[in-house]
Structure formats: structure tokens, C-alpha cells
Amino acid sequence: MKHPLLSKPNAILALLLAAWWLLNLVQGAFTELADDEAYYWFFSWQPAWGYFDHPPMTAILVWLGSWIPGTLGVRLFTTLLQPLCLYLFWTLIRPPQPSTRQAVIYFLICFSLPLLQIYGFLALPDAPLLLFSVLFLWAFNRFSNKQSFSNASLLALSMALLVYSKYHGVLIIIFTLLSNPRNFKSWKLYYSGLLALLLFLPHLWWQYQHDFISLQYHLLQRADDATFQLSNLLGFFVILLFTFNPLWLYHYGVGIISRFTFPAGKTYNIRDSLFCILAGFVIFFLLCSLRDNVQAQWLLPIIFALITFLFDAATSSNRSYNYIRTAAIVVAVIFILIRLLVIFNPFQFKGQLWNNRDDNQAIALLADGRPVLFTHNYTASCKYTYYTGQPAYTQALFYGRDSQWQFSNLDDSLFLNRNILVAVEENAYADTLILPSGKEFHYISQPNYKPLRKVQIAPLSPIQTSLAQGDSLQLDLRIVNPYPYNLYTTPTDSLLVTFSWRISQRQQPELHHLLLDTLPAHSSTIVHCSFALPPQITPGQFSYVFSLRHHRFPSCANSPRHILAFQQSSDSITLQQQP
């Protein structure tokens, strides 16, 4: 006699997802934070409608769990999203009368996909993106089949939540809307779009107040050095092949082909939207790979199409079902073993998820109460504060990316006039500490530190000059000191005006001018600078910045990035700033 539960496939799936959630809960409690998780934990200190490079949803989820100590508090609400997401998606693709066999194979398919293992417990923006993608698909399905006012309002809410999670949500909305063009004839769709825009206005207002910094970063800064590289194109196909489990490659094809067996009549089918998302994301990021590196998580939204088409293949024939079930069970066992290895680390792996506490406490012991300024890693300062409770700050290098730290004034309030420890990349001035993990920590000690981050530098006119070989570049720079203290070179701390252009992240010439002028507080000063050019300059166009720095520090960026063209002949050098 069958157990009554076996006749309730939805309940069985709920229990299986609950068991997976418990596994994620344990994993989240006993695994150290990844770099980006620490960064979003830092976000949660400052509740806001937006952040430098992401909308606020992840920070809200971390903040909601802040009453629980440890990594479990950081990840608690993230772990709750996955079972909700996968059960809601089941309601979209299951048959009208699902069987226990179908519920179990659906679970096994989901459990066998690597990215769902990762984003089930890590506190990253992709977790809410997955949930609200499904909520949006669910709302769009309801709206497409019944264009009521309430369904249009639900669609608007789901669109807003989707984009509040991650900006990639816009692509999901676009490709889904294109899957059912008939909706564009309904005024309720436009009402839904307007309502979604109104719900998103707080974030847009935040962007306006911060000069649309997120758009500048994602659309401009990240594209500064974008060029075609064959490795990026090949990497895109590697991501497609391995991220979504190559064991199912043939059966993905079977499922996609079976999609075309559904009647194309007037009734909308959710598989239309899933196919559009799959095709749209693959084409869009294939084109992106022609200019830049594509990260695996950017393709994550297509996972729902892959689940669906794999589920269709498994339910279309016993042979496919048996293969997928057997392979999924083997993969599930492997994933559980990997999870145990991640927690206990018997082989002493090195990486983001291990040795964070020991390494950062060793740095704190060295710092002995001094604040630590990191100059090369925007997440290292977050991890340091998380694992030690001690103050830290990140100042971006001129060739590095900006981050949320630029909106924090901790360096002004906690670092000013104090002796600090500065974490740097290896250089002639740096000492080295060997951390418990075996990594090297390079640092300098800086007495009586004064932040220079907010100083602004600009040439009085665009750079356009020709120089004879051996001549120095003469520039008049306007330097604005916004701080309430004078800035000047002292016998123990020289200040350098630096002219730097980017050739690569590891090799860049820097031209220095010793600051002999005093920069009075809250004032603007014209400083004449002389920069001795190197004997050889690689012809081409490069981004450049000016900075004001302490003589042992690496350069930050105290000016906007501009493009400079270099041309060199046997007896002259031409420099011309590009528009």
C-alpha cells in the first residue's frame, strides 16, 4: 500500500526543497564569506536606495539578517529565496496533473546544475534576481492569459523588484515582452510599465543625486579598455558548456526541439518566454564577449529555460528519464561531497572561502589598533572589518575600479592625523608579513596620515604639445583642496603630483612632480608642474589621470580619466588629449 504522501507530488517537492534549504543553511553557517559577500555586507551598514555598482536588494537582505551573528546572518534570507523560487517555477511548467515521478525528476534536474548550488547560499545579487525573475514570469503568464487590472499591477511590482535586484533584470523584461507581442496592444501593459517606473523612482532619484554613477561604471568605466580577445570569445562558450552541466547537452537540444511541438495557436505558453530569454541572453552576451570578458553569473537567468527543456526531455521518453535521473543522482552525490570539502577543507585549499579569519586577525595583530588602508582591493577592507571588527578603508588605484568606498568618509573621520597601516602591492618601500594561509601581505607604516582622496586636479587647458627628445612636459594644473587643513610636503612625507597613464594593470609609467607649493585649506591653487618623460613611449592612445599622493603610496585618481594620444619620432614626441 502506498504512503499517502506519495500521491502528493507538490508536497514531496516541497519537502525535497526544504531539505536542500537546510543543506544551504548549514553551508552558509560554516563557510567563510566570499569577497563580494563581504562587500555587500559593507553595503548593509548604509541602508540606501542605491549603491555604486548595484541596486539595493542584496544589501536589504543582508541587513534583515543582521540580528543573527556570523555568516548565517549574512546569508539567511538569501538561502530562503531558492526554495521559494524553484517551487514557484514548478507551478509554471508542471503538467495540470503532475506525478510524483515528475516532481522528483524536476528536483534532481535543479540539484544537478552547478550555479544553483552556488547561488543557493551565497549572499549575492543573483539570488534575488532568480526569485524575482520567476515572480515576473509568473505575473507575465497571468497577465498574458488574463489582462486584468490586478494582473497588470502584479506585473509592475515584479518588474520593479526584478530591477531592484540586478540591472540585468532589464534584459529579462525586454526578452519576455518580445515573446508575446500581442500584449503591446493592451493599454494595461503600458499602465504596468508606468507603475513599475514609479516604484523604481527612489532608485532613479538616488542615481540622479550621485551623477548616475552606476551607469557611468557599467557602461563607460568597464568599457574603457574593451577590445576583442579570442580568449573572451572562447571563454563564453566554455561557460555555456560547463556552467550548466555538459551531461545534459543532448537533452537540452531534445527539450528545445520539443518546445516547437506545442501548439502555436492563440494561447500563450510560458515556454515562448523562456525560449526568448534563452536566445536573447545567448546572442546578447555572445556579442558582449567580442569586446570584454563575460562572467558566468551574467547568463544565470537562462537556467530556467534549461530546466524546462531538460524537464520536457525527461518526461517525453523513459530512456531520457532514466539517463537524466541516474546522472543527476551521481552529480548530486558529487556536489554533496564538494560541499563537505568546502566546509572542512581537509586538503587546505586556498581561495576566497578559506583562511579569512586567521589571515585578517594576523593583520590586525600587526596593526595593533591602527586603522588599515587598503589600496588595491575594494573587498579586502570589508573582510578585514568583518573578521576583526577593526576600521579599514579602500582607496582605489588609478588603474583600478571605483567602488562603494568612495561614498564613505571613514578615512576622514577615523584615519585623519593617526598612524595607520597601508596595505600595498609589493614595492621597494614595503615590508612583508607571511599570513597563516601562506599569502604575503605587503604594507607600509604611515604616521600622521592625511587623506588626499577628495583633492581635485585638472589642467588649465587640454594637453596638446610637441616636445623635443629629452624635454620635460610643462603643465599648469589647478589643484582644489577641499579639506579643512593645508597640504604640503614635509621632511618626513613628500607629496607628489603624479601624471599616470594606463598601459596595463601591471605596467604603467608614472611621472612625478614634487609638490613644493602649499595647498591652503578650502582653496584652489595653480601649480606649475614639470614631468620628465621616459626615453621611450609606446605610440597609441591611453587613458590618463592626475593624482596627489604620499611619496610611498601608489597613485589613486584625483582627476577624471581622459584619453591621450602619443606619437614619437626620432627627434620629437607629440601628446594630444582626445575629446
N, C-alpha and C positions, 0 to 999 in steps of 0.2 A: 504493500500500500504506500503510495507516495505521500511524503510530508506535505502538509497544506501550503507551506512556503514555496514549494517547487512550482506551484500553479500561479505564482505571483511574480512574474519576471521583473516588474518595476521595483518591487520590494527587494528582490535579490540584487539587482543592480545597485540600489541604494545602499545595501549592506556592503557590497564589494567596494563601492566608492568611499564609504565610511572607513573601511579597513585601510584603504590607500591613504586617506586623510590622516589616520593615526600614524601610519608609517612616515608621512611627511612631517607630522608633528614631532615625532622622535628625532627625525633627521634634522629638523630645524632647531631643536633644542640643543643638540650635541655637536653640531657642525659650526665652526667659526665663520665669521662674516666674510663674504666676498668683497672685493674692493668697492664695487658700485653700491652694494648694500650699505656699507658704512657711509658712503656719500649721501644716500637717501635718508639715512638716519640723521645725518647733519642737517638735511633739509627740514626734518621734522622739528628741529629746535625753533624754527622761524615759520610758524603757520602763515601761509600766504596764498594768494590766488594764482601764483606762478613762480617759476624758478628759472635760472639761467638757461638750462637746456631741456627742461621737461615741464609738462603741466603738473598740477599738484596732487593727482590721485595717490601716487605711491607714498608721498610724504604724509598724507592723511591717514592711510592705512597703518603706517609705522607709528604715527602719533597715537592712534586709537589703542595700540597695544603697549604704549609706553608705561602703563601701570604694572606690567609684568617684567621682572628683571631678566637680564640676559638676552641671548639671541632669540629665545622663544617669543619674547615680547615684540622684537623687531619683526618677526615673521608670522606671528599668529594669524593675523587677518588675511595675509597672503595665502596661507595654507587652506583657509576656509573657502577661498574663491574657486579652487579647482573642482571639488565635488559638485558645487552648485553649477558651475559652467558645464561639466560633462553630463550631468543629469538633464539640464535644460536642453542641451543639444540632442540628447537621446529622444526627447519628446518631439523634436523636429524631424528626425529621419527614421524613426521606428515605424514598422507597419501598423495598421489600425489594430490588429490583434497580435501583439508580439509574443514570441515564445521564450521560454527560459533559455533555450539554446541561443537565440538571437541576442538576448541580454548579456549572456556570458561572453559570446564572441565579441560583442561591442566593447566590453570591459577589457578583454585581452588585447584587442587592437589598440585601444588607448594606452594601455600599460606598456605596450611594446615600442612606443615612439619615444626616442631619447629626449626630445625637447620637453615633453610633458613630464618626464621625470625631473628635469632640472627646474622648470618653472612651476612645479607643484609646491616647492618650499622656499625658494629664494625670493626675497623681498625686492622685486624688480618691476618696472613698469609693464612688462609683458604679461604679468599675471592678471592685473585688472583689464588689460587690453583683451585678453582671451575671454574673460567673463562678459564684458560689455559688447564684444563682437557678437557673441551668441545671443545676448539680450537684444541687440539691434536686429540680427537675423530673425529672431522670434517675432519682434514687433513688426518688421517689414513683411514677414509672412502673413501675419494677421491683417495688416493694412492692405496688402495686395489682394487678399481674398474678401475683405470687407472694409471699404473705405469710409469708416465711421469717424466721427469727431474724436471719440475716446481713443481709437486706434492711432489716429494721427498724432494725438498728444503723447501717447506712449512711445511712438516712433521718435518724436522730438526729444523726449527725455533720454532715450537710449543713444541717440546721436551725440547729445551733449556729453553724456557720461563716457562715451567711447573716445571722444577727442580730449576730454579731461584726463584720460588715462595715458595716451600717447598720440603724438601728432600723426603717426601712421594710420590712425583711425580714419582720417580723411580719405585715404585710398580705399578703405573698406566700404565707406559710404558711397563713393563715386562708382566703384565697380558693381556694387549691389544695385544701385539705382539704374544703372545701364542694363541690368539683367531683365528688367520688366518695364520697357519704355511706355507701356500703356498708362502707368501711374502719372506720367507727366501731363496727362490730360485732365487730371483732377486738381482742383484748387486746394483741396485739403493737403496735398503733398507740399504745396508752397506755404501753406499755413504751418505745416510741421517744420519746414526749414527755417521759417522766420522765428518760430518759438524756440527751436534749438539754438539759433543765433542769440536770442535774448538770454537764454540760460547760460550761454558761453561768454556773455558780455563782461562779467567780472574778470575773467582771464584776459580778454582783449584790452580791458582798461589797464590791467597790470602791465601788459606788453606796451601799451602807449606810454605809460609812466616811465618805463625803462627802455625807451627808444627801440622797441620791438627787437630786443636783444636776442631772443630765441631764433627769430627769423634770420637775423644777421649771422648768427653762429651756424645754423644748419644750412642756409642757402649760400652764404658768402665765405665765411671763415673756413669751413670744411672743404670748400672747393678751390681754395687758394692755389694749391699745388696739384690739382687733379689733372692727371694725364693718363693716356692709355698705357696699360701694362698687361701683358699677356697673362701674368700670374693672377691678376684680379679676375680676368675672364674665366680662367681655368678654375680658380677658387670658387666662383659662383656655381659651376657645375658640380664641383666636389660637395658643396653644401647641399645642393639638391639631391645628390646621390646618397650621401651618408647621413645627413641630419634627420631624414625622415625614414630611415631604415631601408637599406637596399634589398633586404629579404623580400620586400613586398613589391618590387619594381614591376614585375609582370602583372601582378594582381591589381596594382593601381591602373594599369592600362586596361585590364578587363573591366574594372568598375567604371572607368571613364567612357569606354565604348558602350557599356550597358546604360549609361545615362541617356544616350540618344534613343534608347528603346522606349523611354517614357513618352506618352502621347504629347504632342506639341500643341494641342488644342488651345482653347481659351483659358483653361485653368492654370494658374501659376503654380510652379513646383519649386520648392526650396533648392533643388539641385541646379536649377538655372542660375541662381545667385552664386552658389558655391563654385560652379564651373567658371563663371565670370571672374570671381575673386582669384581663383587658381590661375587662369590665363592672364589676367591683368597684372597680378603680382610678379609672375614669372617674366613677362615681357618688360614690365617697368624696371625691375631690378637687373634684368639682363642688360638693358640699356645703361643703367647706372654703373654696372661693372666695367663698361667701356671707358669710364673716367675715374673710378675710385673703387676701393675695396668694399665689398658687400658683406655685412655681418649676418650670421646665421639667424639671429632672432628677428631680423627685419622680415624674413619670409614666414615667420611663425603663423600669421593668420591663414595661410593656405592649408594648415594642418587639418582644419575642419573638412575641407574638400577631400583631402586624402583619407581621413577617417571614413567619410561617407562612401567613397568609391571602393575602398577596401571592404567595408561592410556589405556593400552591394555585391561585390565579387564573392565574398564568403557565403552569402545567403543565396547565391544563384546556382551553386552546384556543391554536392557533397565532397567532391575532390578538392575544390578550393577551400571549403570549410575545414577539412581535415588537415590540409597543409598549413593554413593560417593558424589554426588552433595549436597544432604541435609546435610550430616555430615560435609562436607567441609565448607559450609556456616556457620553452627553453630560454628565450630572451628575458622573460620575467625573472627567472632564477638568476640569470647573469646580472641583471640590474640590481636585484636584492643583495647579491654578493658585493657588487661595486659600492652600493650604499654603505654596507658594513665596513668596507675598506676605507671609505671616505671618513667615517666616524672614528674608527680606531687607528687608522694609519699605521699598520704594522710594518710597512715597507719604507716608512719615513719619506713619503712623497713631499716635494717642495711645491709651493704654489699659494694661491690666494686663500685657500680654506684651511691652511695649517700654520702653526707656529706664530700666529699673530700675537697672542697674549705674551708668550715668552720673549719674543723679539722686541715688542714695544715696551715691555717692562724693563728690559735691559737698557733701552734708550732712555727711559725715564730715570733709571738709576744713574746713568751718566749725566743727564741734565741736572739732577739734584735740585729740582724745584724751578729751574729756569724754563721759561717758555721755549718751545721748539718751532722754528720757522722752516718749513719745507719749501724747496724752490724748484722741485722737478716732478711733483706728483700730487695731484689735487685730491686723491683718495687717501694717501698716506697720512695726512694730518687728521683725517676723520677717524681712521683706525687707531691712531695714536691716542686721541682723546677718548675714544670709546673704550679701549682696553686699559687705560691708565687713569682716566679722569683728569689729566693734566692739560693745560691750554696749548693749542697748536694752531698754526695758520699756514696756508699755502699761498705763495707768491709765484705766479706763473712766469716761466722763462719767456724770452721774446719770441722763440720759435715754438713754444708750446701753446696749448689751447687754454682759453679762459675758462672760468668755472663759476659756480655759485659763490666762491670765496670772495669775489670782487665786490659782492654786496654786503660783506661782513666787515665790521670795523674793529674786530678783535685785536688786530695789530696796533691800532691806535690806542685802544683802552688798556690792554694787558701787556703790551710789549714796549711801549714808549719809555725811554731812559732806563731800561732794565738790561742786565746782562742776559743774553739769550744764546741758545744753541741753534746753529743753522745747518740743516741737512742739505748737502750739495752733492753733485756728481764728482767723481774723483778728479782732483786737480792738485797743483803744486802746494796750495795753502792748506789743504785738508788733512786732518787726522783720520784714522780709520779704527772702527770698532768691529770686531767679529761677533756677530749675533749668534744666539743659540742655534738658529737654523743653518748656520754656516755662511749666511749672506754677509756682505761687507756694508757697513754703514759709515759713510764719509761725512765729516762735519767740521765746522769751524766754530770757535767761540767768539762772539761779538759783544764787547762791552758797550754800555750806554747807547743802545740801539735807537735809531730814529727812523721810522718808516718813511719811504720815499715813493710809495705806490701811487699816490694821488697827484704827484707832480706832473705837469703837462708841458710838453716840448713840441715846438713847431718851427720850421724855418720861416724866415720873414717872406721868402718867395720860393716858388718851386725850384728844385735843383736843376740847373741846366748850364753846364760849363764844359770847357775843354781845357785839359791840363797837359803840360809837358811832362815827360817821364821824370819822376823824381820829385815833382812839385807836390805840395800838400793841398788838400781840399779846404778852402776857407769858407766858412758858413757863419751867418749871423742867426742865432736861434733865440726865439722868445721862450723863456722858461717861467712858468707860473708856479709859485709855491703857495698852495692853499692852506698849509699847516700854520698853527699859531706859534711857530718857533723858526728862527733863522736857520738856514742850511749853509754850511761852509766846510771847507777842508780843514782838518786839524792835524797836528803832528802824529797822532795815532790812527787817524782814519781819513784817508784821502777819498774825496768824492770825484767820480769820473763821469763825464758826459760821453756816452758811447753811441757810435753810429754802427749799426749791425745790419747785415743783410743775410738772408737765408739762402744757403745752398743746399743744405740737408740738415736733418736734426742732429747729426753728429759732427758736422764740419761746417764752420761758418767763420769768416773773418770778422773781427771786431776792431774798430778804430776808436782810439781813446783820446780824450782831451781832459787834462787835469783841471778841475774847477778851481780857479783862483779868485773868482768873484764871490761875494756873499749874496745869497738869495734871501732877501728880507721876508719875514712872515707876511702872509696875505698880500702878496705883491707879484708884479710881473717885471721880469728883468731881461734886458737884451744882453746876450753873452756871445762874444766873438770866439769861435772855436776853430782850431786848426787840426785837421785829421791827416796823418801821414798814410798815404795809400800803399798797399803792398806792391811789390815789384810786378807780380803777375795777377791779372784779374780775368776770370773766365768770362768771355763775352756772353751776353744774353740778358734776360730780364729776370729780376729777382725782387721779392718783397723786402722792404727795409723798415726799420724803426729806429727811433732815438730813445735812449734811456739815461737816467741818472742813477748811479749805483755806488755802493760802498766798494772799495777797491778789491776786496777779496770775494765779492759776491758775483754770481753770474748775472747777466743782464735780463731785466724784465722789459716791459714795453710801456714807455711814458708818452708815446705818440701813436696815432693811428698807423696802420700798415699802408704803405704806398708801394707802387711798382717803380723800379729804377732800371733803366736800360744802360748797360755797359758796352762800350766799344773801345777796342785797343788796337793801335797801330804800332809801328816800330818806334815812333817818337812822341806819341800823344795818347791821351785817354779822354774819352768823351762820356759824360754822365748826363742823362736826361730823364727827369721824372715823367712818367706816363700818366695820362688823365685817368 
